Amino acid sequence: MAQTIIYTKPGCPYCAAAMDDMRQRGVPFTEKDAGGDKAIREEMRKLSGGLTVPVIVSPEGKVTVGFGGG
């Protein structure tokens, strides 16, 4: 069963907020640290077209760049 994937980097407040939101809503997710792993960073860049985090990929494959809360 596919889960939401959140590409993050250490110290990113928007990444932390996105993960907190997922936890509060009970949405299972996998975090991938794009800041510490070149292969993951490249994977994220191919999905989103850039290096902005967070990048959130839904189980259906929808890619969302950034997190605005709410």
Secondary structure as UniProt FT lines:
FT   STRAND          4..8
FT   TURN            10..11
FT   HELIX           13..25
FT   STRAND          29..33
FT   HELIX           38..48
FT   STRAND          55..57
FT   TURN            59..60
FT   STRAND          63..65
//
